[in-house]
Amino acid sequence: MSSNSPHIALFIGSFGGGGIERITAHLAHGFVERGLNIDLVLNRGESPHLWRMPPETRIIDLKQPKLSLSLPGLVQYLHQERPLALLAADHYLNEMALLAGRIPGVSTRIIVAEHNQLSKTSRQGGKFKARIAPLLARVLYPCADGIVAVSQGVARDLAYTASLSPERIQTIYNPVITPDIFASAQEPLEHPWFQDKEIPVLLGVGKLEGQKDFPNLIRAFAKVRRNRPCRLVILGWGPDRPQLETLIQDLGLQDDVDMPGYAQNPYAYMARSSVFVLSSAWEGLPTVLIEAMALGVPVVSTDCESGPSEILAGGKYGYLTPVGDSNALANSILEVLAGEQKLIESSWLEQFGLEMATRKYLDVLGAKGFAKDKATQSAFLS
């Protein structure tokens, strides 16, 4: 590899505003701070969210409208540039990366990271994906030079679904807690509900789709509101918005529930919320739960697979309720609003920081020998 070649390539289909993109940007900053060259490989290059990446990042646009068409371009890139390692960060991207890695002449280490439970995400994709995704994982994942899962629950699910030995999978928690969270939390917020200190505001954040089970949160909020004045804000966009709006109308909550859409800075909302609520049916490692904890906001979560119980130490640092149980969710929210909050030890949160994740990823990528020692943590993504 020439001195001008990138050390690390990060492969993402398109760089949207979701959690995987934020995690990728955090890792990229950690790598750049250690003197590594970074390529961000996209099948579609246009995105308003690329500002999150370090300015030193080279953007490689494969210019393909569909991920399935990007294999030839990815192989050509790997042949020409020969990065030390390529990290893919979503299941179908992982399969594409592993296919590219099997082409003769490709010497790059291929590392795949699983961010969600394969058994559940494949079923959500329809019958065909439910059948083909586990099969492809069984065929392709053994070819990986490294396999990362973002939680122990994701690792167990992947090992079972893809028939992998658990020893082949390394759990690395996402680098969620970074300096930009605290800086962004201090930015002004014009939403009028957060100016009124008398009425508590509950917050939910996530894509408006079945996995997040926002109907559970809305029904729980209706029960909480019958006991005391409060309001609910749900940040996010997605296909289920019309159904959620209908449910809000049916329950007579339209004056106390707001869905502003996608928020570029959710941390300003989090820091001013009375309770952060995660109502998901399943997760991988819900970054928003960790972010709220880092900002000192009390959290209530479903005890879904996987992630919340790991993050909350089995309920030591926040409330865990059964999946889909709006009564239990409401009761835990009421406990928090009554002052029954669980204190979080700062040392517990260190495992979700950028420093630890960067070190572990450098190891699995085989890039430790190329990285400089890091003396200080600089602020970024501001």
CORHUJO-V206542 format. One record per residue. N is the residue number from 0. OMEGA is omega in radians with two decimals (* if undefined). NEAR is the number of other C-alpha atoms within 8 Angstrom. Layout:
BEGIN
N_OMEGA_NEAR, N_OMEGA_NEAR
END
This chain:
BEGIN
0_-3.10_6, 1_-3.10_4, 2_-3.14_4, 3_-3.10_4, 4_3.08_10, 5_3.06_13, 6_-3.01_12, 7_3.01_13, 8_3.11_14, 9_-3.02_13, 10_3.10_13, 11_-3.11_14, 12_3.04_10, 13_-2.99_10, 14_3.12_12, 15_-3.07_8, 16_-3.07_8, 17_-3.07_6, 18_-3.14_7, 19_3.12_9, 20_3.13_11, 21_3.13_10, 22_3.10_11, 23_3.12_10, 24_3.12_11, 25_3.13_13, 26_3.14_12, 27_3.10_11, 28_3.11_11, 29_3.13_11, 30_-3.12_13, 31_3.12_12, 32_3.11_8, 33_3.01_10, 34_-3.14_9, 35_3.02_12, 36_-3.03_12, 37_2.92_15, 38_2.99_12, 39_-3.06_12, 40_-3.09_13, 41_2.99_15, 42_3.00_15, 43_-2.99_11, 44_-3.05_12, 45_3.11_6, 46_3.05_8, 47_-3.03_6, 48_-3.10_8, 49_3.09_7, 50_3.13_8, 51_-3.09_8, 52_3.07_11, 53_-3.14_11, 54_3.13_5, 55_-3.09_7, 56_2.99_10, 57_-3.14_7, 58_3.09_9, 59_-3.09_9, 60_3.12_9, 61_3.01_12, 62_3.09_9, 63_-3.10_9, 64_-3.13_7, 65_3.13_7, 66_-3.09_10, 67_-3.13_6, 68_-3.00_8, 69_-3.06_12, 70_-3.14_12, 71_3.14_7, 72_3.11_8, 73_3.11_11, 74_3.11_12, 75_3.10_8, 76_-3.12_9, 77_3.10_11, 78_-3.04_9, 79_-3.00_6, 80_3.09_8, 81_3.06_13, 82_3.10_13, 83_-3.09_13, 84_3.03_14, 85_3.11_15, 86_3.03_13, 87_-2.91_14, 88_3.05_15, 89_-2.90_12, 90_-3.07_10, 91_2.96_6, 92_3.12_13, 93_-3.13_12, 94_3.11_12, 95_3.12_10, 96_-3.13_15, 97_3.04_13, 98_3.13_10, 99_-3.13_11, 100_-3.14_12, 101_3.13_8, 102_3.12_8, 103_3.13_4, 104_3.09_5, 105_-3.09_12, 106_-3.09_6, 107_2.99_11, 108_3.14_11, 109_3.13_14, 110_3.14_15, 111_3.14_14, 112_3.11_14, 113_-3.06_15, 114_-3.09_13, 115_-3.14_10, 116_-3.08_15, 117_-3.09_14, 118_-3.10_11, 119_-3.13_8, 120_3.12_9, 121_3.11_13, 122_3.13_10, 123_-3.12_7, 124_-3.14_9, 125_-3.05_8, 126_-3.09_7, 127_3.13_7, 128_3.12_10, 129_3.12_13, 130_-2.97_9, 131_-3.06_8, 132_3.09_10, 133_3.13_13, 134_3.12_9, 135_3.11_10, 136_3.13_10, 137_-3.12_12, 138_-2.95_8, 139_-3.03_11, 140_3.06_12, 141_3.13_7, 142_-3.08_8, 143_3.03_12, 144_3.06_7, 145_3.14_12, 146_-3.12_13, 147_2.96_13, 148_-3.03_15, 149_3.03_16, 150_3.11_14, 151_3.11_11, 152_3.08_11, 153_3.13_16, 154_3.13_15, 155_-3.13_9, 156_-3.14_11, 157_3.14_14, 158_-3.12_12, 159_-3.04_8, 160_-3.10_11, 161_3.13_11, 162_3.13_8, 163_2.98_11, 164_3.13_7, 165_-3.13_8, 166_3.14_5, 167_-3.02_8, 168_3.09_12, 169_3.09_10, 170_3.04_10, 171_3.10_11, 172_-3.14_11, 173_3.06_12, 174_-3.00_15, 175_-3.02_12, 176_-3.10_11, 177_-3.09_11, 178_-3.08_9, 179_3.13_10, 180_-3.06_10, 181_3.09_10, 182_-3.12_9, 183_-3.13_11, 184_-3.11_13, 185_-3.12_8, 186_-3.12_7, 187_3.10_5, 188_-3.02_7, 189_-3.11_6, 190_-3.00_6, 191_-3.10_6, 192_-3.11_8, 193_3.05_12, 194_-3.11_7, 195_-3.07_7, 196_-3.07_6, 197_-3.08_4, 198_-3.11_9, 199_3.12_11, 200_3.02_13, 201_-3.10_13, 202_2.94_15, 203_-3.11_12, 204_3.06_10, 205_3.11_9, 206_-3.10_8, 207_-3.11_12, 208_-2.99_10, 209_-3.09_8, 210_-3.05_8, 211_3.07_13, 212_3.09_12, 213_3.01_12, 214_3.08_8, 215_3.13_11, 216_-3.11_13, 217_3.12_10, 218_3.09_9, 219_3.12_12, 220_3.12_10, 221_3.13_10, 222_3.12_10, 223_-3.08_13, 224_3.08_10, 225_-3.12_7, 226_-3.12_6, 227_3.10_6, 228_3.08_8, 229_-3.13_11, 230_-3.12_12, 231_3.02_12, 232_3.07_12, 233_3.12_13, 234_3.08_14, 235_3.11_13, 236_3.10_10, 237_-3.00_8, 238_-3.06_7, 239_-3.08_9, 240_-3.13_9, 241_3.13_7, 242_3.12_7, 243_3.11_10, 244_3.10_8, 245_3.13_8, 246_3.12_10, 247_3.10_12, 248_-3.10_9, 249_-3.12_7, 250_3.12_7, 251_-3.05_7, 252_-2.97_10, 253_3.14_8, 254_-3.04_6, 255_3.07_8, 256_3.12_11, 257_3.05_9, 258_-3.05_8, 259_-3.07_9, 260_-3.14_8, 261_3.11_7, 262_3.13_8, 263_3.12_5, 264_3.12_8, 265_-3.04_9, 266_3.08_12, 267_3.06_13, 268_-3.10_12, 269_-3.03_13, 270_-3.10_12, 271_-3.12_7, 272_3.08_13, 273_3.12_11, 274_2.96_14, 275_-3.06_15, 276_3.01_11, 277_-3.03_13, 278_-2.94_14, 279_3.01_13, 280_3.00_13, 281_-3.14_11, 282_2.95_14, 283_2.94_14, 284_-3.02_13, 285_-3.06_9, 286_-3.10_9, 287_3.11_7, 288_3.12_12, 289_3.14_13, 290_3.12_12, 291_3.10_15, 292_-3.13_11, 293_3.14_9, 294_3.07_10, 295_-3.12_8, 296_3.09_13, 297_-3.07_13, 298_3.00_13, 299_-3.06_15, 300_2.91_14, 301_3.11_15, 302_-3.06_11, 303_2.97_13, 304_-0.24_10, 305_3.07_16, 306_-3.03_14, 307_-3.13_16, 308_3.07_12, 309_-3.09_10, 310_-3.04_9, 311_3.11_11, 312_3.10_8, 313_3.13_9, 314_3.14_9, 315_-3.03_8, 316_3.11_10, 317_-3.08_12, 318_3.07_11, 319_-3.12_12, 320_3.13_12, 321_3.12_10, 322_3.06_10, 323_-3.09_9, 324_-3.07_9, 325_3.09_10, 326_3.13_8, 327_3.12_9, 328_3.13_15, 329_-3.13_12, 330_3.12_9, 331_3.08_11, 332_3.13_11, 333_3.09_9, 334_3.12_10, 335_-3.13_11, 336_3.09_10, 337_3.09_6, 338_-3.14_6, 339_-3.09_7, 340_-3.12_8, 341_-3.10_8, 342_-3.10_5, 343_3.10_8, 344_-3.10_6, 345_-3.13_6, 346_3.13_5, 347_-3.06_7, 348_-3.09_10, 349_-3.10_8, 350_3.12_8, 351_-3.11_13, 352_-3.10_13, 353_-3.06_14, 354_-3.10_8, 355_-3.13_11, 356_-3.14_15, 357_3.14_12, 358_-3.09_9, 359_3.11_9, 360_3.08_9, 361_3.14_11, 362_-3.08_9, 363_3.10_9, 364_-3.10_13, 365_-3.03_9, 366_-3.10_12, 367_-3.11_9, 368_3.13_5, 369_-3.02_8, 370_3.04_11, 371_3.04_6, 372_-3.11_5, 373_-3.09_7, 374_-3.07_4, 375_3.09_4, 376_-3.14_5, 377_3.10_5, 378_-3.14_8, 379_-3.11_7, 380_-3.14_8, 381_*_6
END
